[in-house]
């Protein structure tokens, strides 16, 4: 779906409206998302990932009907406003809901933070999402899955247990191959420990040597480090740097977005 060394820009939506709280009106969500999407397309990004970033602290999964409806409407209107692929990340790990929204809105891909791992997070213990997606993937194929490995803001209980039994290299290999061969992940996402932090170069290198499917850097890239990191990946998802003042959650800054793309395209 994406060319080599692709760049996906993240739109951090303000808080969604829920049935039990009045947050951002749907009209404002659409306006915010469409504005950022058009800026990202103008800057030269290859795709857009829309997140409910403003909903922190995050629930394990979003089930509120008003929030899901608002997210779907915002994504639908955004996808109509640009010509590049649009994706869904419904934090913290609402993979089935994100896949369903993608089907209904003609979004092209989703990101899932805990795909084949059990994570210990600030949202509690989050279980793998692969089994929840089995039926919908069979009935509605075609939505690409970006699956995180050792995802930020969490500790992988799966990796810890495998580490004790098999050692670091084999533990990492098992998780990656489970995501690809058993879970059918189309892309493997590698992050740092927190939002805005890049993955360790050695970890990125090890994963790139193991994975049979494309690697995507999922956090912490800037014009200062992208050329060093992209040598071990096929693409990048960037959020924090391209926002006003480089701060996650702010609207997209056109100059920062253009600077990032120009630097990425110049990497040898």
C-alpha positions in Angstrom: 0.0 0.0 0.0 2.9 2.4 0.8 6.2 3.0 -1.1 9.5 2.3 0.6 10.5 4.9 3.2 6.9 6.1 3.6 5.7 8.6 6.2 2.4 8.5 8.0 1.4 11.7 9.9 -0.7 11.4 13.0 -3.7 13.5 13.8 -4.2 13.8 17.6 -8.0 14.4 18.0 -9.3 16.4 20.9 -11.4 14.5 23.4 -14.3 12.6 21.9 -17.9 13.1 23.1 -19.2 10.3 25.3 -22.7 9.6 26.5 -21.6 10.5 30.1 -19.6 13.7 29.3 -19.8 16.6 27.0 -16.5 17.1 25.2 -15.6 18.2 21.7 -18.7 18.7 19.5 -18.7 16.4 16.4 -18.6 19.4 14.1 -15.4 20.6 15.8 -13.8 17.2 15.6 -14.5 17.1 11.8 -13.1 20.6 11.4 -10.0 19.8 13.4 -9.3 16.5 11.6 -9.9 17.7 8.1 -7.7 20.8 8.6 -4.8 18.7 9.9 -5.3 16.1 7.1 -5.1 18.6 4.3 -1.9 20.1 5.9 -0.3 16.6 6.0 -1.2 15.9 2.4 0.1 19.3 1.3 3.4 18.6 3.2 3.9 15.4 1.2 2.9 12.7 3.7 2.0 9.3 2.3 -0.8 8.5 4.8 -2.7 9.8 7.8 -3.4 8.0 11.1 -6.2 9.4 13.3 -6.1 8.8 17.0 -8.4 9.6 19.9 -5.3 11.1 21.7 -7.3 13.5 23.7 -9.1 10.8 25.6 -6.3 10.2 28.1 -6.2 8.4 30.5 -7.2 5.7 28.1 -9.7 3.0 28.6 -8.7 -0.6 27.7 -11.2 -0.3 24.9 -13.7 2.2 23.7 -17.3 0.9 23.8 -19.3 4.0 24.3 -21.7 4.3 21.3 -21.5 8.1 21.0 -17.6 8.1 21.1 -17.4 5.4 18.4 -20.0 7.2 16.2 -18.1 10.5 16.6 -14.8 8.9 15.7 -16.3 7.2 12.7 -17.9 10.4 11.4 -14.7 12.3 11.8 -12.7 9.7 9.9 -15.3 9.4 7.2 -15.3 13.1 6.5 -11.5 13.3 6.7 -11.0 10.4 4.3 -13.3 12.3 1.8 -11.2 15.4 2.1 -7.8 13.9 1.0 -6.5 11.5 -1.6 -3.9 9.7 0.6 -4.8 6.6 2.7 -6.4 7.3 6.2 -6.0 4.9 9.1 -7.5 4.4 12.6 -5.9 4.0 16.0 -8.5 3.7 18.8 -6.6 3.9 22.1 -5.9 2.0 24.1 -6.4 -1.3 22.3 -9.8 -1.1 20.6 -8.7 -3.2 17.6 -12.1 -4.7 16.7 -13.8 -1.3 17.0 -11.1 0.4 14.9 -11.3 -2.3 12.2 -15.1 -1.9 12.1 -14.8 1.9 11.8 -12.3 1.4 9.0 -14.8 -0.8 7.1 -17.6 1.7 7.5 -15.5 4.7 6.6 -13.3 3.2 3.9 -10.2 3.8 6.0 -7.3 1.7 4.7 -5.5 0.6 7.8 -5.5 0.4 11.6 -2.9 0.4 14.3 -3.1 -2.0 17.3 -0.9 -1.6 20.4 -1.3 -5.1 21.9 -1.7 -7.5 19.0 -0.1 -10.7 20.2 1.2 -9.6 23.5 -0.2 -9.1 27.0 0.8 -5.7 28.2 1.0 -4.2 31.7 0.0 -0.5 31.2 -1.5 2.5 33.0 -4.8 1.3 31.7 -4.4 -2.1 33.4 -3.5 -5.4 31.9 -4.3 -5.4 28.2 -4.8 -8.7 26.4 -3.9 -9.5 22.7 -6.4 -8.4 20.1 -5.8 -11.0 17.4 -8.6 -13.4 18.3 -11.1 -10.6 18.5 -10.4 -9.8 14.9 -10.5 -13.3 13.4 -14.1 -13.2 12.2 -14.2 -9.6 10.9 -11.0 -10.1 9.0 -12.4 -13.2 7.3 -15.7 -11.4 6.4 -14.2 -8.0 5.5 -10.6 -8.5 4.3 -8.3 -5.8 3.0 -7.8 -3.5 6.0 -4.0 -3.4 6.7 -2.9 -4.0 10.2 0.0 -2.1 11.8 0.9 -4.2 14.9 3.1 -2.8 17.7 5.8 -4.9 19.3 6.9 -4.1 22.9 4.6 -1.1 22.7 5.4 2.2 24.4 3.7 3.1 27.7 3.7 -0.5 28.8 5.6 -3.6 29.7 5.2 -6.8 27.7 4.4 -9.7 30.1 4.6 -12.0 27.1 8.1 -10.9 26.3 9.1 -11.2 30.0 7.9 -14.8 30.2 9.5 -15.8 26.9 12.7 -14.1 27.9 13.0 -16.2 31.0 12.5 -19.4 29.0 14.2 -18.7 25.7 16.5 -15.7 26.0 16.2 -12.2 24.4 16.8 -13.1 20.8 14.4 -16.0 20.6 11.7 -14.2 22.7 11.7 -11.3 20.3 11.6 -13.7 17.3 8.6 -15.6 18.7 6.6 -12.4 19.2 7.4 -11.0 15.8 6.6 -14.3 14.0 3.4 -14.8 16.0 2.3 -11.3 14.9 3.0 -12.0 11.3 2.5 -15.7 10.8 -0.4 -16.3 13.2 -1.9 -12.9 13.5 -1.5 -11.8 9.9 0.1 -8.4 10.7 1.0 -6.4 7.6 3.5 -4.1 9.3 5.5 -4.3 12.6 5.6 -1.1 14.6 8.6 -0.4 16.8 8.5 2.4 19.4 10.5 3.9 22.3 9.3 3.8 25.9 7.1 6.8 25.7 5.4 9.1 23.2 8.0 11.3 21.6 10.9 8.9 22.3 12.5 6.9 19.5 13.2 3.2 19.6 16.7 2.0 20.6 18.7 1.7 17.4 20.0 -1.8 18.4 16.4 -3.0 19.0 15.2 -1.6 15.7 18.1 -3.3 14.0 17.4 -6.7 15.6 13.7 -6.5 14.7 14.5 -5.6 11.1 16.7 -8.7 10.8 14.0 -11.0 12.1 10.7 -9.6 10.6 9.5 -11.1 7.3 7.2 -8.1 6.9 7.9 -4.3 6.7 9.1 -2.4 9.8 7.6 0.9 10.8 9.1 3.3 13.4 6.2 4.3 15.6 7.5 7.1 17.8 10.2 9.7 18.4 11.4 10.5 14.9 12.7 14.0 14.1 14.7 15.6 11.3 17.8 15.1 13.6 17.5 11.3 13.9 15.3 10.1 11.0 18.2 9.4 8.6 19.9 7.2 11.1 16.7 5.2 12.0 15.1 4.8 8.6 18.0 2.6 7.5 16.4 -0.2 9.5 12.8 0.5 8.6 10.4 0.7 5.6 8.5 3.7 7.0 7.6 5.9 9.9 4.6 7.1 11.9 5.3 10.6 13.2 3.1 12.6 15.6 4.9 14.7 18.2 7.5 16.5 16.0 5.1 17.7 13.4 2.8 19.4 15.9 2.9 23.1 16.9 5.9 23.5 19.3 6.6 19.8 18.7 4.1 18.8 21.4 1.8 15.8 21.1 -1.8 16.7 21.1 -1.4 20.1 19.3 -2.6 20.8 15.7 -0.2 20.0 12.9 2.4 22.7 12.0 2.8 23.0 8.3 6.4 24.1 8.4 7.5 21.4 10.8 5.6 18.8 8.7 7.3 20.0 5.5 10.8 20.0 7.2 10.3 16.4 8.3 9.3 15.2 4.8 12.2 17.1 3.2 14.7 15.5 5.6 13.2 12.0 5.1 13.4 12.3 1.3 17.0 13.4 1.5 18.2 10.4 3.6 20.5 8.2 1.7 
